[in-house]
Amino acid sequence: MTDDEYAALDTDAQVAVLRDVAGRAVPLFGLDVGSLDLVLHGFNTTFALVTPDGERAAVRVNTNSLARPEHIAAQHAWLHAVTTETDVRVPDPYRTLDGEPFATVREGGGEHRVVVTSWLDGPDVEDCDTEQAVALGRAMAALHEHAEGWTLPRGAALPSFTGPLLGDEDRLSDTSLLDTAGHDVVEEAMRRARAVFEDLPGPRLVIHGDLHGGNLKWHQGRLAVFDVDDAGIGTPALDLAVATFYVRDAPSVEEALRAGYAGRAPLPVVDAAAFETLVASRQLLLANSLLTSSTAELRAMAPEYVHRTVERLRYWLDAGRFLLDPPG
């Protein structure tokens, strides 16, 4: 099956293909399949594995991930270090029987990389309340503190976040979904964002890069962080801006996020206008990522989401503040 043939499948058919891929990968990690249930079919696709003896694990097929082998090695080394050296709850990765951080499964004419991690109990947070936002701020600060003294192992690497698309190919600027006015908005937003990234102060270290409620779990009053597929080398201010994007229209939650961080470590030093630009740059990244996705449901969202992107960015360019639900 070619990439185009897979992209043309509906959601159920895509999941069926990927469940087979995941099922063939599991034994390569020394595990047996008792059950394999879909958790999420989104940018990547995750299944909940239960082995015949009751062991639980998360199995993810990297369907849209741009992570190269050296990136996955770095992600898993970082997760294991966080597990063993901090109080932040994260999944601990499994290795294959050959000692590799991922398995490769051929499907049709292509290959899928599959990773397995320990299971995290609890529901996904989705929309943070103030208590969860405080916990997220503290966890983020703890990750940054740990990263300041942690180095990548030999043979591992992570992308360097030096622009608003974080190294991804720019498909948004030239998409046919933009009219002339929309193109002008995106062009100006890109220009401002690139200028801020070029002058961004602060240390450059490993950051999660995608800290929002969909990548958090809450169990017995404790937060857990997962999905480090977007991890890279960047500044703490960018990590905080990404998390802020998702809570921007809930002022008390945004304040709680910052308070949680400040309760553990000093907030990143960044000019207010530059920080707003970092928040807005997340909109550019998300719209661009949607245009590269092979997931049927996400592809169908693209026209409406690009329109919404232009509305949000236009408001930010005019008002100087990014909002998810701008007036008018």
ZADO-1210 file (C-alpha; in nm, 4 decimals, padded with zeros to 6 digits):
<atoms>
<atom x="00.0000" y="00.0000" z="00.0000" code="MET" pos="1"/>
<atom x="00.1424" y="00.3371" z="-00.1020" code="THR" pos="2"/>
<atom x="00.1260" y="00.6493" z="00.1143" code="ASP" pos="3"/>
<atom x="-00.1389" y="00.7961" z="-00.1173" code="ASP" pos="4"/>
<atom x="-00.3487" y="00.4782" z="-00.0978" code="GLU" pos="5"/>
<atom x="-00.3294" y="00.4831" z="00.2816" code="TYR" pos="6"/>
<atom x="-00.4223" y="00.8527" z="00.2950" code="ALA" pos="7"/>
<atom x="-00.7298" y="00.7805" z="00.0810" code="ALA" pos="8"/>
<atom x="-00.8664" y="00.5257" z="00.3320" code="LEU" pos="9"/>
<atom x="-01.1377" y="00.6257" z="00.5768" code="ASP" pos="10"/>
<atom x="-01.0663" y="00.6321" z="00.9495" code="THR" pos="11"/>
<atom x="-01.1806" y="00.2769" z="01.0246" code="ASP" pos="12"/>
<atom x="-00.9722" y="00.1333" z="00.7416" code="ALA" pos="13"/>
<atom x="-00.6644" y="00.3275" z="00.8497" code="GLN" pos="14"/>
<atom x="-00.7023" y="00.2030" z="01.2073" code="VAL" pos="15"/>
<atom x="-00.7358" y="-00.1564" z="01.0841" code="ALA" pos="16"/>
<atom x="-00.4093" y="-00.1260" z="00.8915" code="VAL" pos="17"/>
<atom x="-00.2289" y="00.0247" z="01.1895" code="LEU" pos="18"/>
<atom x="-00.3681" y="-00.2271" z="01.4399" code="ARG" pos="19"/>
<atom x="-00.2121" y="-00.5005" z="01.2277" code="ASP" pos="20"/>
<atom x="00.1174" y="-00.3076" z="01.2220" code="VAL" pos="21"/>
<atom x="00.1099" y="-00.2649" z="01.6003" code="ALA" pos="22"/>
<atom x="00.0242" y="-00.6308" z="01.6535" code="GLY" pos="23"/>
<atom x="00.3206" y="-00.7418" z="01.4459" code="ARG" pos="24"/>
<atom x="00.5523" y="-00.5046" z="01.6331" code="ALA" pos="25"/>
<atom x="00.4606" y="-00.6117" z="01.9873" code="VAL" pos="26"/>
<atom x="00.6493" y="-00.9473" z="01.9834" code="PRO" pos="27"/>
<atom x="00.9635" y="-00.7625" z="01.8733" code="LEU" pos="28"/>
<atom x="00.9624" y="-00.6036" z="02.2212" code="PHE" pos="29"/>
<atom x="00.9363" y="-00.9435" z="02.3902" code="GLY" pos="30"/>
<atom x="00.5648" y="-00.9020" z="02.4614" code="LEU" pos="31"/>
<atom x="00.2570" y="-01.1019" z="02.3651" code="ASP" pos="32"/>
<atom x="-00.0784" y="-00.9595" z="02.2643" code="VAL" pos="33"/>
<atom x="-00.3777" y="-01.0328" z="02.4833" code="GLY" pos="34"/>
<atom x="-00.5759" y="-00.7332" z="02.3618" code="SER" pos="35"/>
<atom x="-00.4889" y="-00.4294" z="02.1543" code="LEU" pos="36"/>
<atom x="-00.7445" y="-00.1490" z="02.1743" code="ASP" pos="37"/>
<atom x="-00.7374" y="00.1866" z="01.9990" code="LEU" pos="38"/>
<atom x="-00.6648" y="00.4836" z="02.2246" code="VAL" pos="39"/>
<atom x="-00.6193" y="00.7577" z="01.9651" code="LEU" pos="40"/>
<atom x="-00.5915" y="00.7846" z="01.5892" code="HIS" pos="41"/>
<atom x="-00.4567" y="01.1333" z="01.5379" code="GLY" pos="42"/>
<atom x="-00.1202" y="01.2725" z="01.4373" code="PHE" pos="43"/>
<atom x="00.0188" y="00.9370" z="01.5485" code="ASN" pos="44"/>
<atom x="-00.1834" y="00.6295" z="01.6442" code="THR" pos="45"/>
<atom x="-00.1755" y="00.4710" z="01.9890" code="THR" pos="46"/>
<atom x="-00.3116" y="00.1383" z="02.1104" code="PHE" pos="47"/>
<atom x="-00.3531" y="00.0063" z="02.4640" code="ALA" pos="48"/>
<atom x="-00.1818" y="-00.3305" z="02.4961" code="LEU" pos="49"/>
<atom x="-00.2737" y="-00.5854" z="02.7604" code="VAL" pos="50"/>
<atom x="-00.0591" y="-00.8993" z="02.7566" code="THR" pos="51"/>
<atom x="-00.2014" y="-01.2424" z="02.8472" code="PRO" pos="52"/>
<atom x="-00.0498" y="-01.2092" z="03.1961" code="ASP" pos="53"/>
<atom x="-00.2037" y="-00.8649" z="03.2518" code="GLY" pos="54"/>
<atom x="00.0917" y="-00.6367" z="03.1783" code="GLU" pos="55"/>
<atom x="-00.0219" y="-00.3048" z="03.0269" code="ARG" pos="56"/>
<atom x="00.1689" y="-00.0874" z="02.7838" code="ALA" pos="57"/>
<atom x="00.1114" y="00.1831" z="02.5242" code="ALA" pos="58"/>
<atom x="00.1949" y="00.0962" z="02.1629" code="VAL" pos="59"/>
<atom x="00.2309" y="00.3878" z="01.9229" code="ARG" pos="60"/>
<atom x="00.2645" y="00.3722" z="01.5469" code="VAL" pos="61"/>
<atom x="00.4433" y="00.6823" z="01.4204" code="ASN" pos="62"/>
<atom x="00.2129" y="00.7493" z="01.1284" code="THR" pos="63"/>
<atom x="00.2850" y="01.1187" z="01.0751" code="ASN" pos="64"/>
<atom x="00.5889" y="01.1657" z="01.2944" code="SER" pos="65"/>
<atom x="00.8901" y="01.3328" z="01.1383" code="LEU" pos="66"/>
<atom x="01.1188" y="01.1894" z="01.4063" code="ALA" pos="67"/>
<atom x="01.4249" y="01.0155" z="01.2681" code="ARG" pos="68"/>
<atom x="01.5892" y="00.7163" z="01.4413" code="PRO" pos="69"/>
<atom x="01.8344" y="00.9396" z="01.6269" code="GLU" pos="70"/>
<atom x="01.5421" y="01.1531" z="01.7476" code="HIS" pos="71"/>
<atom x="01.3582" y="00.8522" z="01.8881" code="ILE" pos="72"/>
<atom x="01.6780" y="00.7412" z="02.0616" code="ALA" pos="73"/>
<atom x="01.7052" y="01.0845" z="02.2222" code="ALA" pos="74"/>
<atom x="01.3380" y="01.0971" z="02.3194" code="GLN" pos="75"/>
<atom x="01.3579" y="00.7617" z="02.4932" code="HIS" pos="76"/>
<atom x="01.6873" y="00.8371" z="02.6654" code="ALA" pos="77"/>
<atom x="01.5337" y="01.1582" z="02.7990" code="TRP" pos="78"/>
<atom x="01.2161" y="00.9841" z="02.9169" code="LEU" pos="79"/>
<atom x="01.4165" y="00.7210" z="03.1008" code="HIS" pos="80"/>
<atom x="01.6348" y="00.9861" z="03.2628" code="ALA" pos="81"/>
<atom x="01.3288" y="01.1834" z="03.3741" code="VAL" pos="82"/>
<atom x="01.1741" y="00.8634" z="03.5131" code="THR" pos="83"/>
<atom x="01.4791" y="00.7762" z="03.7193" code="THR" pos="84"/>
<atom x="01.6124" y="01.1213" z="03.8120" code="GLU" pos="85"/>
<atom x="01.3066" y="01.3421" z="03.8784" code="THR" pos="86"/>
<atom x="00.9648" y="01.3322" z="04.0425" code="ASP" pos="87"/>
<atom x="00.7866" y="01.4039" z="03.7127" code="VAL" pos="88"/>
<atom x="00.5675" y="01.1119" z="03.6049" code="ARG" pos="89"/>
<atom x="00.6391" y="01.0068" z="03.2464" code="VAL" pos="90"/>
<atom x="00.6175" y="00.6736" z="03.0625" code="PRO" pos="91"/>
<atom x="00.9307" y="00.4598" z="03.0613" code="ASP" pos="92"/>
<atom x="01.0166" y="00.3254" z="02.7138" code="PRO" pos="93"/>
<atom x="01.0635" y="-00.0414" z="02.6289" code="TYR" pos="94"/>
<atom x="01.3429" y="-00.1617" z="02.4044" code="ARG" pos="95"/>
<atom x="01.3171" y="-00.4300" z="02.1416" code="THR" pos="96"/>
<atom x="01.4770" y="-00.7699" z="02.1901" code="LEU" pos="97"/>
<atom x="01.7668" y="-00.6323" z="01.9836" code="ASP" pos="98"/>
<atom x="01.8068" y="-00.3366" z="02.2202" code="GLY" pos="99"/>
<atom x="01.6607" y="-00.0789" z="01.9816" code="GLU" pos="100"/>
<atom x="01.4243" y="00.2038" z="02.0883" code="PRO" pos="101"/>
<atom x="01.1729" y="00.1230" z="01.8137" code="PHE" pos="102"/>
<atom x="01.0647" y="-00.1592" z="01.5860" code="ALA" pos="103"/>
<atom x="01.0221" y="-00.1257" z="01.2109" code="THR" pos="104"/>
<atom x="00.7268" y="-00.3002" z="01.0469" code="VAL" pos="105"/>
<atom x="00.6813" y="-00.3130" z="00.6718" code="ARG" pos="106"/>
<atom x="00.3319" y="-00.2531" z="00.5396" code="GLU" pos="107"/>
<atom x="00.2778" y="-00.2602" z="00.1656" code="GLY" pos="108"/>
<atom x="00.5435" y="-00.0416" z="00.0083" code="GLY" pos="109"/>
<atom x="00.6349" y="00.1484" z="00.3225" code="GLY" pos="110"/>
<atom x="00.7668" y="00.1125" z="00.6739" code="GLU" pos="111"/>
<atom x="00.6225" y="00.2124" z="01.0099" code="HIS" pos="112"/>
<atom x="00.8237" y="00.2803" z="01.3236" code="ARG" pos="113"/>
<atom x="00.6562" y="00.1518" z="01.6382" code="VAL" pos="114"/>
<atom x="00.7435" y="00.2413" z="01.9973" code="VAL" pos="115"/>
<atom x="00.6235" y="00.0893" z="02.3243" code="VAL" pos="116"/>
<atom x="00.6175" y="00.2569" z="02.6651" code="THR" pos="117"/>
<atom x="00.4882" y="00.1754" z="03.0095" code="SER" pos="118"/>
<atom x="00.1213" y="00.2501" z="03.0688" code="TRP" pos="119"/>
<atom x="00.0098" y="00.5636" z="03.2542" code="LEU" pos="120"/>
<atom x="-00.3094" y="00.5333" z="03.4588" code="ASP" pos="121"/>
<atom x="-00.5807" y="00.7953" z="03.4562" code="GLY" pos="122"/>
<atom x="-00.7799" y="00.9859" z="03.1952" code="PRO" pos="123"/>
<atom x="-00.6293" y="01.2438" z="02.9641" code="ASP" pos="124"/>
<atom x="-00.6608" y="01.5910" z="03.1139" code="VAL" pos="125"/>
<atom x="-00.7793" y="01.7569" z="02.7906" code="GLU" pos="126"/>
<atom x="-00.8800" y="02.0976" z="02.9387" code="ASP" pos="127"/>
<atom x="-00.6712" y="02.1909" z="03.2430" code="CYS" pos="128"/>
<atom x="-00.8397" y="02.3280" z="03.5521" code="ASP" pos="129"/>
<atom x="-00.6431" y="02.5536" z="03.7859" code="THR" pos="130"/>
<atom x="-00.5145" y="02.2666" z="04.0016" code="GLU" pos="131"/>
<atom x="-00.3908" y="02.0768" z="03.6989" code="GLN" pos="132"/>
<atom x="-00.2399" y="02.3933" z="03.5502" code="ALA" pos="133"/>
<atom x="-00.0386" y="02.4534" z="03.8673" code="VAL" pos="134"/>
<atom x="00.0849" y="02.0942" z="03.8479" code="ALA" pos="135"/>
<atom x="00.1733" y="02.1403" z="03.4809" code="LEU" pos="136"/>
<atom x="00.3709" y="02.4560" z="03.5557" code="GLY" pos="137"/>
<atom x="00.5652" y="02.2776" z="03.8284" code="ARG" pos="138"/>
<atom x="00.6316" y="01.9761" z="03.6071" code="ALA" pos="139"/>
<atom x="00.7497" y="02.1982" z="03.3226" code="MET" pos="140"/>
<atom x="00.9893" y="02.3836" z="03.5509" code="ALA" pos="141"/>
<atom x="01.1190" y="02.0519" z="03.6863" code="ALA" pos="142"/>
<atom x="01.1799" y="01.9238" z="03.3334" code="LEU" pos="143"/>
<atom x="01.3703" y="02.2405" z="03.2466" code="HIS" pos="144"/>
<atom x="01.5799" y="02.2191" z="03.5637" code="GLU" pos="145"/>
<atom x="01.6663" y="01.8579" z="03.4861" code="HIS" pos="146"/>
<atom x="01.7445" y="01.9338" z="03.1215" code="ALA" pos="147"/>
<atom x="01.9978" y="02.1999" z="03.2206" code="GLU" pos="148"/>
<atom x="02.2222" y="01.9250" z="03.3565" code="GLY" pos="149"/>
<atom x="02.1394" y="01.6467" z="03.1115" code="TRP" pos="150"/>
<atom x="02.3226" y="01.5697" z="02.7884" code="THR" pos="151"/>
<atom x="02.2161" y="01.3614" z="02.4917" code="LEU" pos="152"/>
<atom x="02.3807" y="01.0186" z="02.4714" code="PRO" pos="153"/>
<atom x="02.6119" y="00.9285" z="02.1862" code="ARG" pos="154"/>
<atom x="02.4230" y="00.8651" z="01.8631" code="GLY" pos="155"/>
<atom x="02.1118" y="01.0545" z="01.9754" code="ALA" pos="156"/>
<atom x="01.9981" y="01.3922" z="01.8453" code="ALA" pos="157"/>
<atom x="01.6987" y="01.6246" z="01.8553" code="LEU" pos="158"/>
<atom x="01.5847" y="01.8967" z="01.6147" code="PRO" pos="159"/>
<atom x="01.6826" y="02.2527" z="01.6980" code="SER" pos="160"/>
<atom x="01.3870" y="02.4899" z="01.7258" code="PHE" pos="161"/>
<atom x="01.5121" y="02.7960" z="01.5391" code="THR" pos="162"/>
<atom x="01.1930" y="02.9015" z="01.3597" code="GLY" pos="163"/>
<atom x="00.8145" y="02.8977" z="01.4045" code="PRO" pos="164"/>
<atom x="00.7664" y="02.5717" z="01.2118" code="LEU" pos="165"/>
<atom x="01.0343" y="02.4030" z="01.4238" code="LEU" pos="166"/>
<atom x="01.2135" y="02.2688" z="01.1181" code="GLY" pos="167"/>
<atom x="00.9075" y="02.1375" z="00.9326" code="ASP" pos="168"/>
<atom x="00.8579" y="02.2078" z="00.5625" code="GLU" pos="169"/>
<atom x="00.6448" y="02.5192" z="00.5083" code="ASP" pos="170"/>
<atom x="00.3235" y="02.4095" z="00.3404" code="ARG" pos="171"/>
<atom x="00.1004" y="02.6738" z="00.4932" code="LEU" pos="172"/>
<atom x="00.2403" y="02.9755" z="00.3097" code="SER" pos="173"/>
<atom x="00.1573" y="02.8354" z="-00.0347" code="ASP" pos="174"/>
<atom x="-00.1590" y="02.6369" z="00.0329" code="THR" pos="175"/>
<atom x="-00.4477" y="02.6905" z="-00.2071" code="SER" pos="176"/>
<atom x="-00.6754" y="02.7123" z="00.0982" code="LEU" pos="177"/>
<atom x="-00.5528" y="03.0707" z="00.1524" code="LEU" pos="178"/>
<atom x="-00.7025" y="03.3607" z="-00.0412" code="ASP" pos="179"/>
<atom x="-00.4927" y="03.6703" z="-00.1096" code="THR" pos="180"/>
<atom x="-00.5820" y="03.8403" z="00.2183" code="ALA" pos="181"/>
<atom x="-00.5183" y="03.5215" z="00.4137" code="GLY" pos="182"/>
<atom x="-00.1841" y="03.4756" z="00.2448" code="HIS" pos="183"/>
<atom x="-00.0831" y="03.8274" z="00.3479" code="ASP" pos="184"/>
<atom x="-00.1770" y="03.7550" z="00.7107" code="VAL" pos="185"/>
<atom x="00.0247" y="03.4333" z="00.7185" code="VAL" pos="186"/>
<atom x="00.3220" y="03.5988" z="00.5486" code="GLU" pos="187"/>
<atom x="00.3347" y="03.8799" z="00.8067" code="GLU" pos="188"/>
<atom x="00.2851" y="03.6379" z="01.0956" code="ALA" pos="189"/>
<atom x="00.5716" y="03.4240" z="00.9666" code="MET" pos="190"/>
<atom x="00.7948" y="03.7295" z="00.9307" code="ARG" pos="191"/>
<atom x="00.7348" y="03.8443" z="01.2872" code="ARG" pos="192"/>
<atom x="00.7698" y="03.4961" z="01.4299" code="ALA" pos="193"/>
<atom x="01.0986" y="03.4287" z="01.2514" code="ARG" pos="194"/>
<atom x="01.2400" y="03.7563" z="01.3826" code="ALA" pos="195"/>
<atom x="01.1539" y="03.6627" z="01.7419" code="VAL" pos="196"/>
<atom x="01.2989" y="03.3128" z="01.7098" code="PHE" pos="197"/>
<atom x="01.6245" y="03.4594" z="01.5784" code="GLU" pos="198"/>
<atom x="01.6642" y="03.6854" z="01.8839" code="ASP" pos="199"/>
<atom x="01.5131" y="03.4621" z="02.1524" code="LEU" pos="200"/>
<atom x="01.7121" y="03.4840" z="02.4779" code="PRO" pos="201"/>
<atom x="01.7653" y="03.2155" z="02.7362" code="GLY" pos="202"/>
<atom x="01.9379" y="02.8778" z="02.7595" code="PRO" pos="203"/>
<atom x="01.8824" y="02.6196" z="02.4881" code="ARG" pos="204"/>
<atom x="01.8005" y="02.2790" z="02.6275" code="LEU" pos="205"/>
<atom x="01.5733" y="01.9798" z="02.5758" code="VAL" pos="206"/>
<atom x="01.2091" y="02.0878" z="02.5942" code="ILE" pos="207"/>
<atom x="00.8919" y="01.8840" z="02.5555" code="HIS" pos="208"/>
<atom x="00.7497" y="02.1199" z="02.2940" code="GLY" pos="209"/>
<atom x="00.3883" y="01.9999" z="02.3180" code="ASP" pos="210"/>
<atom x="00.2682" y="02.0402" z="02.6763" code="LEU" pos="211"/>
<atom x="-00.1106" y="02.0575" z="02.6653" code="HIS" pos="212"/>
<atom x="-00.4037" y="01.8682" z="02.8134" code="GLY" pos="213"/>
<atom x="-00.4064" y="01.6050" z="02.5417" code="GLY" pos="214"/>
<atom x="-00.0561" y="01.4978" z="02.6444" code="ASN" pos="215"/>
<atom x="-00.1267" y="01.4914" z="03.0175" code="LEU" pos="216"/>
<atom x="-00.2929" y="01.2403" z="03.2475" code="LYS" pos="217"/>
<atom x="-00.4414" y="01.2952" z="03.5927" code="TRP" pos="218"/>
<atom x="-00.4588" y="01.0088" z="03.8402" code="HIS" pos="219"/>
<atom x="-00.5183" y="01.0262" z="04.2148" code="GLN" pos="220"/>
<atom x="-00.4341" y="01.3947" z="04.2222" code="GLY" pos="221"/>
<atom x="-00.1075" y="01.3592" z="04.0314" code="ARG" pos="222"/>
<atom x="-00.0116" y="01.4760" z="03.6852" code="LEU" pos="223"/>
<atom x="00.1702" y="01.2653" z="03.4274" code="ALA" pos="224"/>
<atom x="00.3300" y="01.3894" z="03.1056" code="VAL" pos="225"/>
<atom x="00.3574" y="01.1831" z="02.7882" code="PHE" pos="226"/>
<atom x="00.4119" y="01.2047" z="02.4101" code="ASP" pos="227"/>
<atom x="00.7582" y="01.3508" z="02.3555" code="VAL" pos="228"/>
<atom x="00.7438" y="01.3126" z="01.9770" code="ASP" pos="229"/>
<atom x="00.7759" y="01.6913" z="01.9422" code="ASP" pos="230"/>
<atom x="01.0698" y="01.7272" z="02.1823" code="ALA" pos="231"/>
<atom x="01.3639" y="01.9326" z="02.0650" code="GLY" pos="232"/>
<atom x="01.6316" y="02.1796" z="02.1600" code="ILE" pos="233"/>
<atom x="01.4740" y="02.5143" z="02.2418" code="GLY" pos="234"/>
<atom x="01.4267" y="02.7748" z="02.5096" code="THR" pos="235"/>
<atom x="01.2103" y="02.7350" z="02.8215" code="PRO" pos="236"/>
<atom x="01.0086" y="03.0375" z="02.7062" code="ALA" pos="237"/>
<atom x="00.8925" y="02.8443" z="02.3993" code="LEU" pos="238"/>
<atom x="00.7743" y="02.5510" z="02.6113" code="ASP" pos="239"/>
<atom x="00.5777" y="02.7898" z="02.8332" code="LEU" pos="240"/>
<atom x="00.4316" y="02.9688" z="02.5304" code="ALA" pos="241"/>
<atom x="00.3117" y="02.6414" z="02.3788" code="VAL" pos="242"/>
<atom x="00.1306" y="02.5478" z="02.6989" code="ALA" pos="243"/>
<atom x="-00.0093" y="02.9012" z="02.7229" code="THR" pos="244"/>
<atom x="-00.1593" y="02.8746" z="02.3730" code="PHE" pos="245"/>
<atom x="-00.4006" y="02.6052" z="02.4891" code="TYR" pos="246"/>
<atom x="-00.5203" y="02.7904" z="02.8015" code="VAL" pos="247"/>
<atom x="-00.5132" y="03.1436" z="02.6624" code="ARG" pos="248"/>
<atom x="-00.8909" y="03.1926" z="02.6777" code="ASP" pos="249"/>
<atom x="-00.9055" y="03.0814" z="03.0446" code="ALA" pos="250"/>
<atom x="-00.7217" y="03.3607" z="03.2319" code="PRO" pos="251"/>
<atom x="-00.7344" y="03.1918" z="03.5730" code="SER" pos="252"/>
<atom x="-00.5863" y="02.8735" z="03.4261" code="VAL" pos="253"/>
<atom x="-00.3111" y="03.0678" z="03.2497" code="GLU" pos="254"/>
<atom x="-00.2289" y="03.2450" z="03.5763" code="GLU" pos="255"/>
<atom x="-00.2204" y="02.9083" z="03.7559" code="ALA" pos="256"/>
<atom x="00.0184" y="02.7690" z="03.4937" code="LEU" pos="257"/>
<atom x="00.2604" y="03.0558" z="03.5468" code="ARG" pos="258"/>
<atom x="00.2224" y="03.0386" z="03.9250" code="ALA" pos="259"/>
<atom x="00.3020" y="02.6683" z="03.9217" code="GLY" pos="260"/>
<atom x="00.6167" y="02.7286" z="03.7211" code="TYR" pos="261"/>
<atom x="00.7240" y="03.0222" z="03.9391" code="ALA" pos="262"/>
<atom x="00.6729" y="02.8091" z="04.2492" code="GLY" pos="263"/>
<atom x="00.9461" y="02.5755" z="04.1274" code="ARG" pos="264"/>
<atom x="01.1817" y="02.7996" z="03.9282" code="ALA" pos="265"/>
<atom x="01.2034" y="03.1584" z="03.8006" code="PRO" pos="266"/>
<atom x="00.9829" y="03.2205" z="03.4982" code="LEU" pos="267"/>
<atom x="01.1719" y="03.2421" z="03.1667" code="PRO" pos="268"/>
<atom x="01.2864" y="03.5961" z="03.0944" code="VAL" pos="269"/>
<atom x="01.1313" y="03.7162" z="02.7688" code="VAL" pos="270"/>
<atom x="00.9802" y="04.0415" z="02.6463" code="ASP" pos="271"/>
<atom x="00.5977" y="04.0446" z="02.6630" code="ALA" pos="272"/>
<atom x="00.5550" y="04.1132" z="02.2909" code="ALA" pos="273"/>
<atom x="00.8025" y="03.8408" z="02.2029" code="ALA" pos="274"/>
<atom x="00.6171" y="03.5963" z="02.4272" code="PHE" pos="275"/>
<atom x="00.2889" y="03.6777" z="02.2493" code="GLU" pos="276"/>
<atom x="00.4622" y="03.6068" z="01.9212" code="THR" pos="277"/>
<atom x="00.5732" y="03.2677" z="02.0510" code="LEU" pos="278"/>
<atom x="00.2148" y="03.1914" z="02.1544" code="VAL" pos="279"/>
<atom x="00.0879" y="03.2938" z="01.8100" code="ALA" pos="280"/>
<atom x="00.3594" y="03.0909" z="01.6375" code="SER" pos="281"/>
<atom x="00.1935" y="02.7780" z="01.7724" code="ARG" pos="282"/>
<atom x="-00.1013" y="02.8563" z="01.5444" code="GLN" pos="283"/>
<atom x="00.1290" y="02.8624" z="01.2443" code="LEU" pos="284"/>
<atom x="00.2791" y="02.5275" z="01.3412" code="LEU" pos="285"/>
<atom x="-00.0555" y="02.3554" z="01.3993" code="LEU" pos="286"/>
<atom x="-00.2046" y="02.4709" z="01.0705" code="ALA" pos="287"/>
<atom x="00.1086" y="02.3696" z="00.8834" code="ASN" pos="288"/>
<atom x="00.1128" y="02.0273" z="01.0512" code="SER" pos="289"/>
<atom x="-00.2491" y="01.9657" z="00.9553" code="LEU" pos="290"/>
<atom x="-00.1603" y="02.0168" z="00.5905" code="LEU" pos="291"/>
<atom x="00.1028" y="01.7415" z="00.6108" code="THR" pos="292"/>
<atom x="-00.1135" y="01.4822" z="00.7872" code="SER" pos="293"/>
<atom x="-00.2164" y="01.1515" z="00.6307" code="SER" pos="294"/>
<atom x="-00.4883" y="01.0938" z="00.8931" code="THR" pos="295"/>
<atom x="-00.8295" y="01.1069" z="00.7249" code="ALA" pos="296"/>
<atom x="-01.0106" y="01.2957" z="01.0005" code="GLU" pos="297"/>
<atom x="-00.7373" y="01.5585" z="01.0288" code="LEU" pos="298"/>
<atom x="-00.7177" y="01.6117" z="00.6531" code="ARG" pos="299"/>
<atom x="-01.0910" y="01.6810" z="00.6452" code="ALA" pos="300"/>
<atom x="-01.0459" y="01.9561" z="00.9046" code="MET" pos="301"/>
<atom x="-00.7903" y="02.1499" z="00.7023" code="ALA" pos="302"/>
<atom x="-01.0096" y="02.4048" z="00.5148" code="PRO" pos="303"/>
<atom x="-01.1964" y="02.5195" z="00.8252" code="GLU" pos="304"/>
<atom x="-00.8833" y="02.5194" z="01.0392" code="TYR" pos="305"/>
<atom x="-00.6838" y="02.7285" z="00.7925" code="VAL" pos="306"/>
<atom x="-00.9691" y="02.9827" z="00.7908" code="HIS" pos="307"/>
<atom x="-00.9689" y="02.9907" z="01.1719" code="ARG" pos="308"/>
<atom x="-00.5917" y="03.0279" z="01.1694" code="THR" pos="309"/>
<atom x="-00.6152" y="03.3422" z="00.9578" code="VAL" pos="310"/>
<atom x="-00.8787" y="03.4921" z="01.1899" code="GLU" pos="311"/>
<atom x="-00.6685" y="03.4292" z="01.5003" code="ARG" pos="312"/>
<atom x="-00.3475" y="03.5565" z="01.3457" code="LEU" pos="313"/>
<atom x="-00.5152" y="03.8672" z="01.2039" code="ARG" pos="314"/>
<atom x="-00.6435" y="03.9588" z="01.5500" code="TYR" pos="315"/>
<atom x="-00.2988" y="03.9087" z="01.7023" code="TRP" pos="316"/>
<atom x="-00.1315" y="04.1214" z="01.4338" code="LEU" pos="317"/>
<atom x="-00.3825" y="04.4020" z="01.4949" code="ASP" pos="318"/>
<atom x="-00.4242" y="04.3819" z="01.8741" code="ALA" pos="319"/>
<atom x="-00.0865" y="04.2518" z="01.9878" code="GLY" pos="320"/>
<atom x="-00.2441" y="03.9687" z="02.1862" code="ARG" pos="321"/>
<atom x="-00.3240" y="03.6183" z="02.0658" code="PHE" pos="322"/>
<atom x="-00.6681" y="03.4741" z="02.1409" code="LEU" pos="323"/>
<atom x="-00.8210" y="03.1393" z="02.0494" code="LEU" pos="324"/>
<atom x="-01.1639" y="03.2995" z="02.0169" code="ASP" pos="325"/>
<atom x="-01.1044" y="03.6559" z="01.8988" code="PRO" pos="326"/>
<atom x="-01.3998" y="03.8962" z="01.8945" code="PRO" pos="327"/>
<atom x="-01.5762" y="03.9608" z="01.5688" code="GLY" pos="328"/>
</atoms>
